[in-house]
Amino acid sequence: MSRSVESRFIAIISGALLVVVAPLFTLFLALSSQQAAVNLSEHVNLVLVTNSQALGKPLWELDTDSIHQIASMLVADPAIQGVQINDSTGKLNISEVDVNPADFRGLKSISEPIVYKSPQGMRDVGNITVYVPELGWFSALHQMEMAFISIFIIAILTVFGVAILGNRVMVIKPLLRLTAAIEATRRLGSRHHVDWRSNDEMGRLAKSFNEMQTLLEREERELKRAHQQTTEIYNLTPAMLFSLTPRDQIAAVSDYWLLATGYSREDVIGRPFSDLVDFADRETYRQRKAQGKSNGPAMEVTVRFLCADGRLMDVLIVETELGAAGASMPGSLSVMTDVTELKQSELRNHQQAISDHLTGLLNRQGFEAMLDRKISEADRTRTEVACLFVDLDRFKAINDNLGHAAGDSVLCQFVERTRPLLRHTDSASRLGGDEFAILIAGESTERRATELAQKIVDTFEVPFRIQGTGVRLSASIGLAFYPSHAASAAELLQKSDMAMYARKRDGKNGAQVYDPAILDQTRERAEIESDIEVAIAASWFEAHFQPIVDIDTGIPSGFEALMRMRHPRKGLMSPAGIISVAEETGSISQIGNLILEDAMANLARVSRLPGMEEAYVAVNFSPLQFEPGLLARLTGLLGHYGMQPSRLVIEITEAVLMHDNPEIRTILNELHQFGCLIALDDFGTGYSSLSYMSRFPVDIVKIDQSFVRSLTDKADDIGSKNRMLIEGISAISHKMNCKVVAEGVETEEQRALLRQMGIDYAQGYLFSKPREISELLSALSARQSDARFMAG
């Protein structure tokens, strides 16, 4: 170290001398030499010019004495070493030298021509040459200058020596002592101090080193105590702690780990930890690091641990890489927690989360997970999966009339009847309410699914027992198959649901296999639903009027307002599909209100015609329109157009009355007392239409057109039976002070028969088709004298 530091110090000083002093000294010598050379040249040139003029006459006259005398004078000059004089004729050659004339090496020659001014003019009579020495760097220096240079060199060498001595005393010596202390600390392990005291930087360095040694000595004692405490904590902590080497071998285990697992420390130290993991979970444990890198330095894995007594224990291992956590030691530290009870609780909670609490079947969440598994298995085995979507018909009526407890009882009874029909590979679930789904997979899937659907339908032939009485229900079932009908689990459930709704629209109580036409119908219904939404906002709905005429005279007594939708692109659309979709979506109430307002406005226009001042309009009302504010709305409309309440006939169907809703009954009574007339539409087609006439305020009975059309049927006795029914309805209605209207009259024969039966009014294409208001006004104006000519 001494040689290294000192040699580098000497090298630095020498380099500084070479870089700074040597160039300056060289520059000084160069400038001095250059200045001496200039001065010598100027002096020699002056001497030559002067003496060349003095030699003109002696050389012209060939006066050798004078020439020798001048040459001696020139040689006597310290700067001139030799003189040589030649005349122009070559007769005279005089030399004066201080050195050997034959040896002019190292001398510099300077010549000057000799000119003489004769009477004939200037004449070149000869040439003079002097020899002067070549000046070197030191030869140009004077004695004083050489003394100063010598003093300067001695001063530099003295400083150089003092610097080396000072470096050795002030730097090298304390460094050697510091090095010795460090080496002693390294070899012996004890903390040695540096014996050096001064107020300079080396003294402060020695003091800092001694303080550092004292601090390190204190920290070592604290580390030993901390290590002892850590070891005690590691072993006494009531947690299963263990440490692994970078190769996942057990490096240390806590006492609590040994107590919980039953192993001894000698049995496990050095063993790969994966040897203590259940064979089925070993690959999971080996892959923990790759899976846990994205979650930070801590890794979590749950495996089954093999205890010393052979029992398996579910454990959660949280492992921290010591290097990733900032520690200098390799390997990892892990905490192992017994989660056996927690795993069992999770399984119970998971089972509860995917199960329906009422029936014990899978709920929608469990069904979707099961459906994904069934489809994955079907893809592997190249088999099919059938999905049966089951919906109980008329189940809402049980909840509404008998209560939810009765409804729950029906659902449980349905599950009890269905469960024996399933195989152990089938999966049943309750999706919600009265909707169920059944999955069938494996061989002969389509045949088994079709047979199971029929068996489920057959189970409804036996009434369900509720509160000691029997209740009859039915089921609508939709079937779809993967991959024939669907490419995914969600699509399979959707297709089976669509098939079920198609079965409901076709009459319920049966099974329907999905067909692409169902999707077309669904899309068509979705398009109609979209059209309805736009039509309500854009006022596309119109009230077309069809006359209701006196059956004897054919003169219109009133009009039925029939809903039509005028689409800007599709034109006038049929109301049948619109009404069914509107009833499902609930928008029928908004449509009914729009038709009511348009019908009142149209009736006001018709009333301006002669003879139509007392005509009425019959408007169909859906159950959703019977709201508490209905009477106030009708009062406002009638008052706006200045009409009597008797000119508004409210047509209701069995759907309004079948549930005998007290609120609807109250509203109907209020409307009747207000003066509006109540008409019972499609009479004779319901389950208990006669009872409605006694329980509700009915003023007009409208016989369904299905009875009227079969009056003239001569193929069998249907016509005669319908005639008796119409006569009975007419007689009963008249006894109860109700007027009777026959719908769907299309021929004169039908009209004649109805007149014989005592029917009061008729409505049908025989008299007029439904017309928009402008066309109807034109027809009424042109044919007021004869209403029969209004047929379309």
QUIGI-V973343 format. One record per backbone hydrogen bond with DSSP energy under -1.0 kcal/mol. NH is the residue of the N-H (numbers start at 1). CO is the residue of the C=O. If there is no record, write none. Layout:
nh: <NH/NH>
co: <CO/CO>
//
This chain:
nh: <5/6/7/8/9/10/11/12/13/14/15/16/17/18/19/20/22/24/25/26/27/28/29/30/31/32/33/34/35/36/37/38/39/40/41/42/43/44/45/46/47/48/49/50/51/52/53/54/55/59/60/61/63/64/67/68/69/70/71/72/73/74/75/76/77/80/81/82/83/84/85/86/87/88/94/96/98/103/107/108/110/112/114/116/118/118/121/123/125/126/127/128/129/130/131/132/134/140/141/146/147/148/149/150/151/152/153/154/155/156/157/158/159/160/161/162/163/164/165/166/167/168/169/170/171/172/173/175/176/177/178/179/180/181/182/183/184/185/186/187/188/189/196/204/205/206/207/208/209/210/211/212/213/214/215/216/217/218/219/220/221/222/223/224/225/226/227/228/229/230/231/232/233/234/235/236/237/239/241/242/243/244/245/248/250/251/252/254/258/259/260/261/262/269/270/271/273/275/276/277/278/281/285/286/287/288/291/292/295/296/299/301/303/305/306/307/308/310/313/315/316/317/318/319/320/321/322/325/326/327/332/333/334/335/336/337/339/343/344/345/346/347/348/349/350/351/352/353/354/356/360/362/363/367/368/369/370/371/372/373/374/375/376/377/378/379/380/381/382/383/385/386/387/388/389/390/391/392/393/399/400/401/402/407/408/409/410/411/412/413/414/415/416/417/418/419/421/422/426/427/429/430/431/432/435/436/437/438/439/440/442/448/449/450/451/452/453/454/455/456/457/458/459/460/461/464/466/469/471/476/477/478/479/480/482/485/492/493/494/495/496/497/498/499/500/501/502/503/504/505/506/507/508/510/512/514/518/520/521/522/523/524/525/526/527/528/529/530/531/532/533/534/535/536/537/538/539/540/542/544/545/546/548/549/550/551/554/557/558/559/560/561/562/564/566/567/571/573/579/580/581/582/583/584/585/586/588/591/592/593/594/595/596/597/598/599/600/601/602/603/604/605/606/607/609/612/616/617/618/619/621/625/626/627/630/633/634/635/636/637/638/639/640/641/643/647/648/649/650/651/652/656/658/660/665/666/667/668/669/670/671/672/673/674/676/677/679/680/681/683/685/695/696/698/699/700/701/702/703/704/707/709/711/713/721/722/723/724/725/726/727/728/729/730/731/732/733/734/735/736/737/738/739/741/742/743/745/751/752/753/754/755/756/757/758/759/761/762/763/766/767/768/771/776/777/778/779/780/781/782/783/789/790/791>
co: <1/2/3/4/5/6/7/8/9/10/11/12/13/14/15/16/17/20/21/22/23/24/25/26/27/28/29/30/31/32/33/34/35/36/37/38/39/40/41/42/43/44/45/46/47/48/49/50/51/55/56/57/58/62/63/64/65/66/67/68/69/70/71/72/74/77/131/131/96/129/94/127/92/125/85/83/81/100/104/132/130/128/126/123/116/121/118/116/114/114/86/112/84/110/82/108/106/136/138/142/143/144/145/146/147/148/149/150/151/152/153/154/155/156/157/158/159/160/161/162/163/164/165/166/167/167/168/171/172/173/174/175/176/177/178/179/180/181/182/183/184/185/194/200/201/202/203/204/205/206/207/208/209/210/211/212/213/214/215/216/217/218/219/220/221/222/223/224/225/226/227/228/229/230/231/232/233/237/239/334/252/332/249/245/271/243/243/241/254/255/256/257/258/265/250/268/248/272/273/274/304/278/281/282/283/285/287/288/292/293/319/317/315/313/276/311/261/307/305/303/337/301/335/299/333/297/331/321/323/322/244/320/242/318/240/316/314/339/340/341/342/343/344/345/346/347/348/349/350/361/356/428/354/363/364/365/366/367/368/369/370/371/372/373/374/375/376/377/378/378/482/440/480/438/478/436/476/434/474/395/396/397/398/403/404/405/406/407/408/409/410/411/412/413/414/415/418/419/423/439/437/362/435/435/432/390/429/388/427/386/384/444/445/446/447/448/449/450/451/452/453/454/455/457/458/471/469/466/464/391/510/389/512/387/385/481/488/489/490/491/492/493/494/495/496/497/498/499/500/501/502/504/503/475/477/479/515/516/517/518/519/520/521/522/523/524/525/526/527/528/529/530/531/532/533/534/535/535/564/562/771/560/558/762/555/760/550/548/548/616/546/618/544/542/540/571/567/565/575/576/577/578/579/580/581/582/582/587/588/589/590/591/592/593/594/595/596/597/598/599/600/601/602/603/606/609/557/647/559/649/651/622/623/625/627/629/630/631/632/633/634/635/636/637/638/644/645/617/677/619/679/653/654/657/661/662/663/664/665/666/667/668/669/670/671/648/650/700/652/702/682/691/692/696/678/678/739/680/741/683/704/705/708/710/717/718/719/720/721/722/723/724/725/726/727/728/729/730/731/732/734/733/699/701/761/703/763/747/748/749/750/751/752/753/755/754/740/549/742/745/764/764/545/772/773/774/775/776/777/778/779/786/787/788>
//
